[in-house]
């Protein structure tokens, strides 16, 4: 940054060795990088103007001449008296300084913050600088605009887009980084102050953005002092209004100012800090905006935001001010934030919902909004934050998203039982849908279909097509999800666009990510597998579920060298043991068996291939079972007949299945009728039809018949 100016200054210093003198003033606003640039200059004498000494005559000259104290006695008496007992004649003092510097030549004098020099020192040193000739002296002043240095060459540092590189070492959310760059307007100090003053959560975009970017206390105090010097007291509240109104809309600011009893006269008093451009207000320096906002009491800031909310025409801006002004529970603001979150990108939606949860007065609403925030985090791939929160909410949907299938199934089963007991059918369909999802994960497809049919019977609406289509795809039916169906049938290239569409629609569905990795790898297009594999790996690590880690290892094996793939698959098979997800377990076992057989280890391959074949048979996953049996034959295993799904209720209608399930659990006919919202006679009729299909004649036989079933 400022490489041209740096080279110019260094060249001037180098020329002093040849007896050439230079005087230059480096201009730039506060924080633009003047001092940093001067730090790279090798100076013989270096001083800075000090604001506290600006009223002391010749204070700066005194500090500058201390390194030359030994030479003062050699000056002519008249000049010696001038520098030891300065009179009110800066020009003669300047002549004495020039004489001393000539004796020291070659010499480089750097004077930073020259705008804070006392008047007499400034006049004397500028007098010296204008009379440099062939003395080998370089005098470099650095000052803010307004420092008057006639006759000297000026270099001006302007705000630069290159300053954004200063943020490279700071971990920032892309949107937060963009905002810092925009509001700092290329000022290096503002860039660093804004980034460092944010909390870690704010830097990563994990909380609702602050209204005004903060700065460190020392910098705020420095700029606050400038405001106090430049702006009348009555105009300072108007500055706070202008700082809080991020868009700088002049009409909004003046409308809010009128509500606070302020007028155009107060705006005029702030002109040293604000600039008016058409219908917009802007601060002349980004850090003055922070000072104008944060150096007023919190009560004033809250009042400013409330008034700006009333004055803002834009609903989103109004809601932002309401949120900033709300520190106590407020359902009205929370509901508005939640509504706005539905139209925001997932990262911002998560922040809005978190804020809405914090100000929700009702505990149930607070939990629901917090849960929804975590789901949005899941869509941003922030698994480290999302998954523990989802698991902690103890909701069925959240528990499923966190990958804890067994806990989800136990929870939803309990909730359904409680609803049936209370006789409140209205809430059942949603829970039955979640129950079906949990049963699909557990490989109990018959139970899942029965739950979906029951939900449809209550609502009169067809059950969710995507759940039925998932089962159909696994079992090789034409109505199944096209991507998963094509994958199971070995049509990998055809599967890719369908799986990509499923992945875009449900980025939280990690099994779809694994399917996409497999399809792209088998189709010879591993470049398409990188993103889903990275996200699957991150999710599995954060979730800590053995089945998820196993699926992640299986996906990595598709892209790994041969030997490494075998090691990954062996670990995956081990992780799957007792971890649920039988369909995924069977797929991993099939892939490991294939790897062993192709590595020439046929005898070892038969065990995982047999496990895969049996599991696929139980699930009714026909295309996968056919592949497993084919691999078994290739491995030299005896020919076996594929078994059908082990579902003792498979021949029953959905209604019969629901009734039989309750009857086997010991529920009486009247209780079954109440739970399923049927008449007792209808229950008896279905039992009469179901018993012969199952080959039983009593409830005791029924319990023995269906005990231990898995699908």
N, C-alpha and C positions, 0 to 999 in steps of 0.2 A: 504494500500500500504506500502511495506517495513516493514511488521509486525515483521519479524525475526530480522532485524537490530534494530528496535525500542526496542524489548524485550532485546536484547543484551546490549544496552546502558543503559536502565533502571536498569538492573541487576547489571551492573558495579557501578552505582551510589549507589544502595542499599548496596553493599558490603563495601563501605567506612565507614559505621557505625560500621563495625566489624574490622576496621583498615586495610582493604585490599586496595591496590592502583591499579589503572588501567590507562594506557595511550593508546589511540587508535586514529587513523586517519580515518576519514570518507571521502572517495573519491567519486567524482561525477562531471559530466560536469555541466556547468551553467544551472540552471533551473531544475535540476533533482529532487530537493526536499530536499537538505541537510538542509537548514535553517528551513524548516517546520518540519523536523524530530528533529532537535535540540531544536525547540521551545517546544517540549514535554518533554524535560529534565529539571528537577529542578536544576538550576545552582546557586552556591554561587557567582561566579564571571563570567561575560559574556562580552567578547569583540569581535570585528570584525576587521580584517585587513582593512585598508583604503588605497585605491590606491594613493590618494593624499599625504599620509604620508610615502609611501614606501621608500622614499629617506632620511627620518629623522632617524638617529640612535637612537634606544631604544624608539621610539615613542610608540610602542605597549606595551612594558614593563611598561612604565610610566602609561599608562591607566589601565593596569592590576593591578598594585600595589596600586592604589588610595584607594580601599576599605580596604587595610591593612595599611594605613598610620599611624594609632595609634600604630602599632606594630614595626614600623621601628626604633624608638628610643631605643627599647630594644635589638636590634641586637648588636653583637660584633662590636666595632668601625670599623674594616676592612670591614666587610660586609655592615655596615651602609653607609660608604663612597661609596661603589660600587653602591648601589641603589639610592643614592642621587646625586652622581656625577660619573656616569658610565664612566669607562675607555674603552679602546679598548680591552677588554678581556671578550667576551660573556660567557665563561665558569665560571668565577668567579661570574658574574652577575647571571647566572643560579643557582649557589650554594646559593646565597643570596635569590633568589626567592624560592628555595626549602625550606630553613629555615623558611621563612615567611609563606608559605603554610602549613608547618608542625604545626606551632603554631595555624593556623586557623582550622586544621583538626577536624572532617571530613569536607572536602571541595570538591566541584565540580567546575572545571574551564572549561568553554566552549569557544573555540576560533574559530569563524566562519571566512570564507574567509581568511584562513591562508596563501594562496598563495600571498596575498597582504601585509603580514607582512614585515616590514623593515628587512634587512638581519641580523642585530645584534640581534634584538628581536627574530627572528626565531631561530637563533643558541642558544641563551640563553634558550628559552623555551623548545626547543627540548632536550637540555642538561638536563634540569630539569626533563622532562618527562622520559628520559631514566634511571633516578636514583631513581624513586619511588620504595618504598619497603613496609614496614609495617606502612605506615604513614596515611592511610585513605584518600588518595588524588586520585581523578579521573580527568584526563586531557583529554579532548575530542577536537580534532582538526577537522575542516571540510575544505576541500580544493579541488581545481580542479586537475585533473591529471597533473603531472609534479612537484608537490610540493614534495620535497625530504625529507623523514623522516625515515632514516635508523634506525632499531632497534625497531620500534614501530609496534604494530599490526594494520593491515589495514582492513577496511570494505569498500567494493566498491558498490555503488548504480548504477545499470544498468537501462537502459530504460525498462519500464515495460508496458505490455498490460493492467495491472490493472489501469494504470493512466487514461484510457478512462473513468472511473467512475467519474472523475472530471467534465465531460461534462453533467452529468445527470441533473443538474439544469438549463441548458441552452437550450432553444427551438431551435432545429436545424432540417433542412430537412435531411432525412436519407443519401442522397448522399453527402450533405455538411459535415455531421458528419463523414462519411467514409473518405472523403478527408482530413479533419483535422487530424484524427487519423493516416492516412497513412503518411502525410507530417510531423507531429510532431514526429513520430517514438517513441512514448512512453515517450517523454520528457514532464513532467507535466507543466512547465512554457510555453512551446511552445503550448501545447494544449489550455491552458487558454487564452494566448495572441491571438492566431489565432481566437478563438471563439469570444472573446470580441471585437476585433478590426474590425470584419465584421459589416457591416450595418445590420439593421433588415431584409431588403430585401435580402441581400446576405445570411444571416443565414437560411432563409426560402427557398433559392433556387429560388427566384423570378426574379433575374437578371442573365445575363450571367456570369459564374464563372470568378473571377479575375485570372490573369496569375500566380501571386505569392500571397500566403496568407500574409496579413499584420500583423503587431504587433503594440503595443502602442508606442507612441513617445519616452517615457523614455527608453523602452527596445531597440528600434531601435538605439537610441543614444549610449546606452551602448555597443551594439554589433558593431555598426559602429566604435566606438573608438577602439575596439579590431582589427577590420579589418585594420584600418589606421595604427595601431602599427605593424601588422603582415604581411601586403601585400604592396609591392612597388606600387607607384602611377600608373605605366604603366600597372600593372596587374589588377587594380580595374575594368576597363571596361570589361575585360574578365570575371571577377566574375559576372558582371551584365548580360552578355550573358549567362553564365552557369545558373544563377538564372531564367532567362526568359525561357530557354529551359527546360520545365518541365520534359521531359523524360531523361535528362542528357546524350543525345546522343553525344559522343565525336566527331564523324565525323562532325555532324551538327554544333556543337559549334566552332570547329577549322576552318571549312569552312567560317562561319560567321566572326570569328576572323580575318581571312586573309583579308576579305573584309573591315575590319576596320583598317587594317595595323598592326594587332597584330601577334605575332609569338609564337612558342613553348617556347621561353624564358619567355614570359609573363605568360604562363601556369605554368612553373616551379616556377615563383615568387608567384603563388597562392597556392602552395602545402601545406602551413600551414593551409589553410582553406578548400581546396578541396582535395578529395582523388580520385585517378584514379583506377578503377577496370575493367580491360579488355577494353571494348568499352564504358564504362559508367563513367560519372562524378557524384560525390555526394558531398554535403556540409557536413563537419564534424559535424556541429550543425544546426538544422533547422532554428533557428532564425538568424544565420549568412546569410542564403539565403535571408530572408526578408530584412535585413540591406543592403546587396549587391544590392538589386533591388530598394528599396524605398529611399535610401539615395543618389541617383544620380538625376540630374535634369530630369524633365519630357521629355524634348527634347531628352535627351540621351536614355531614355526608349523607346520612339517612334521610334528612329533610330534603336535601337537594335531589336525591333520587326519587322521592315520592312526588315532588313537584314536577320533575322532568317526566315522570310516568303520565301525569295528567296533561302535560303540554305536548307529548309526543303523538304525532299522527300515525306513525308506523306501529302496527300491533306488536311486531317482534321486538322493536326497540322499547316499546312501552313495557312489555313483559320483562325485558332485561332489567329495566330500572326497578320494577316491582320486586323482582327477585333480589336485587342488590339492597333494597330497602327492608327486606323481610328477615328478621332475626328470630322471630317467635313463630310457633305453629300457625299456619294459615292455609286452610283447605282450598280457598278460592285461588290463591296463587299457585298452590301445588297442582291443582287440576289444570290450570292454564299451561303450566310448564309441561305437564304430561301430554297434553294435547299437542303442543308445539313439538315435543320430542318425536311424535309419530311422523313428522315431516322432515326430520333432521337425519343426517348421516349417523350410522351406529355409534361412532365415538362421541359426537356431541349429544346424541340422544341419551347415552349412558350418563353423561355429566348432568344433563337436565333432570333425568329421572332420579339420580342420586340426590340432587338438591331438593327435588319435589318430595322425596322420601324423608329428608331431614326436617322439612317443615310441615309434614303431614300430622295432623293432630290425632288421627285414628290409627291405632297400632296395626290393624289389619291392612289398611291402605298403605301404611309405611312399609310393611313387609312386601306387599304386592309390587309397589313401585321399585323397591330395592331389588327384588327378583327380576323385574323387567330390565332394570339397568344392567344386571349381571348377564342377562341373555344378549343384550346389545354388545356388551364387552366380548362375549363369545364370538360375535360376528366380526369383531375387529382383530381376532386372533390373540387377544390378551388373556390367554388361558391361565396364566399365573394368578391373575386377580379374579377371573370369572368363575373358575371351577370350584375353588374353596367356598365362594359365596353361594353358588348354586347348591352345593352339597349341604351347606349350613341352613338353607331356607326350609328344608324338610317338606317341600312341595313335591308332588309326584312328577310333574313336568320337569322341575329343576333337577330332581334326583336322576331322572332318565338322562337329561343332558349331561350330567356329571359322570355318567357311565356306570352308576351303581344300580344295575338292573334288579338285583335281588331285593334291595331295600325298597325300590320303587314298587315292585310287585307286592311286597308285604304291606306297604303303606296303602296302596290303592285298594287292595283286597279288604283291608280293615275299614276304609272309608265307605266302600260300597256296602259292606255289611251293616254299617251304622245307618246309612241312608235307607236301606231296606227295612231295618228295624223301625225307623221313624216313619216309614211310609211316605216319603217325599220323593216322587219320581222325577221331578223337574230337574234335579241336579245329576241324575244318574247318567244320562247319555254322555256327557263330557268325561265323567270318570270311567265309563265303560270303554270309551275310545282310548284313554290312557292305559287302562287294563289290557286292551288289545295290543297296544304297543309293547308293553312289558312282556306279554305272552309271546309275541313274535320274537323278541330278543331271547326268550327262554326256549324257543323252538316248539312251542305248543300252538300250532297253527289252527287246530280245530277249536281250541278254547278262544283264540283270538277272533275267529269268524263268528262263533256263537255270541261273543260279547258285542260285536259290531251289529249283528242281526237284532240283538235285543235292543240296542240303542236305536236302531232304525224303527223297530216296532213301537217304541215310546214316542219318538218324534214324528214318525211318518215320513222321514227323509232318508234317502239312500245312505248307507254307511260310507265313510270316507274312502274314496276310490283308491287313493295312494297306498293305504294299508293293505287292502285286498290285492292290489296290483303287485305289492312287494311279495306277498305270499305266493301269488300266481307265478311270478317270475322265478322264484326259488324252485317251485315245483314244475317249471317248464311249460306252463300254460300260456296260450297265445295272448291272453288278456293281461299278461304281466308287464311290469315296467320294462320298456324296450331295451334300456341300457343293460340292466342286470340280466335280462333274459338272453340277450345276444352274448353277453360275457359267459354265461353258463353253457351256451351252445357253441362256444369257441369262435364266434364271429366278432373278433376283437376290433377291427377297423370300424365296423358298423356300430359297435357299442360306444365308441369314443364320444361322438357329438351328443348322444343322449346322456351319457354320464356327466359330460361337461355342463349340460343344461341343468341336470339334477344338482350338481355341485354348486352352481351359481345360485340356484333357488334355495338350497339348504346347506350353506357353508358350515353349519354346525354338525352336520351328519357325517361323522368320521368314517363310517363304513363305506359311504359313497366315495370318499377320498381314497380309501384302500382299493375299491373297485376300479377307480380311474387310473391309479398307478398300475394295477395289473393289466388293464386293457391297453394302455399306452406302451408299456414295456413289452408285452407280447406282440404288439403290432409293429415293433421296431421304431417307436417314436418316444424314446425316453426323455426328450427335451420337454414334453408335455407333462411329465410326471413330477418335475421338480417342486412346483408350488404345492400340489396336494400332499406330496410326501413330507415336505418341510412342516406343513401345518399339522398333519397327522402325527408326526414325531413329537412336535411341541405339545400337542394336546395330550398324547399318551403319557409324556413325562410329567405334565402338570396334574393330570387326573390320577395317576398312580394306580389304575385298575389293571390287574394282570391280563385280562382279556384284551384290553386296549393296547398294552405294551406288546402283547403277542402279535396282534394284527399289524402293529407298526413294524415289528421286526420282519414279519412276512413280506410287507410291502418293500422294505429296504432290500430284502433278498433278491427281488426281481431286478434290481439295478446293480447288485454287488458282483464282484468277481466270483468265479465258481466255488472256490474253497471257502471264502468268506460267507457266501450264500448258505452253504451247508451248516456252518456254525450258527448263523442267525436263525435258521429254521429249527435247528435242534433246540435252541433256547426258547423259541416261540412255542414249540410243542410242549415243552416242560411248563411254561407259564400258563398254558391253556388248561392244564389239569385241574379240575374242580372249580374253574373260574366262570362257568356258564357260557352262553353264546355258542351252543352246539354247532350251528351252521358254520360259524367262523372257525371253530376248532377243527371241524372236518376238512375245511378248505386248507388249513395249515398242514394238517396231517397228510392230505393228498399231495401237496406240493413237496413236502419233505420226502414222502415215499418216492415220488418221481425223481427227486434229486439223487436219492440213494440208488435207485435202480440204474439211472444213467451214469452213476459213478462206478458201476459194476458191482454194487453191493446188494444183489438181488435178495438174498436171504434176509438181510436187515430191513429191506424195504417193505416186506410183507406185513409187518406189524402195523406201521402207520397207515398203510394202504387198506388193511382190513378194518382198522378203526374208522377210517374215512368212509369206506363203503357201507359199513353197518350204520354209521351215523346218518349218512345221506338217505339210506333206505328208511330209517325210522322217521326222518323228516319228510319223506315223500319227494325229495329233491331229485327228480328223475334224471335230468341231464348231468348233474354232478355225480350221481350214483353210477350212471353208465360209464363215465370217465374213470371212476375209481375201480370199477370191476374190470375195465379194460386194462388198467395199469396192473391190477392183480394178476390177470392172465399173463401179461407180458413178463411179470416177475416170477412166473412158474408156479403160482398158487393153484390148487385144484379148482376146477370150475365150480362156481356156486350160483345158486338161483337167488336173484335179488329179492329180498323180502319187502313186503309192503309196509307202509307206516304202521307202527304199533299203537294204534288208537282204537281202543275197545268201543269208543262212541262214534267211530267213523261212519257207521251206516245209519245214524240217526239224523233227523231234521234238526235245524238249529233250536227250534222250540223244545223238541224232545230232549236234546242235549242239555239245555238249561235246567229242565225239570229233573232229569236223571241225576245231574250233578248235585242238586240240592237234596234230592231224596237220599242219595248215597251218603250225604253229610248228616243224615238223621233229622232233616227238617220235615215236619208233618205236612200233609196235603193242604191243610188250611193255611199254614204259614207260607208254603210255596205259593199258593194262590195270592196271598197278600203281597209277597215280595215281587212277584212278576205281574201283578195287577191283572190277574185272571180269575175266573170263577173256580171253586173247588171241583166242580164237575168236569171242567176243561182239563184240569190237572190229572184227574183220574183217567180221562180218556187217553191222554198222551202216555201215561204210565202203562195203560193196557196195551197200547200199540208198541211201546218201546221194549217191554220185557221179552217178548218172543224174539225180537231182533238181536237181543243181547244173550239169549239163551239162559235167562234167569227167571225165577218164579217168586222171589221174595227180596226184601230189602237187604237181608243178610247176605244172600247170594250176590246182590248187586254190589255191595261194598267189597266183597272178595274179588269180584270181577274187575273192578276198575282201580283197585288199590295199586299204587306204584306206577301208573301210566305216566308217560313223559311227553305226549304230544296231543 
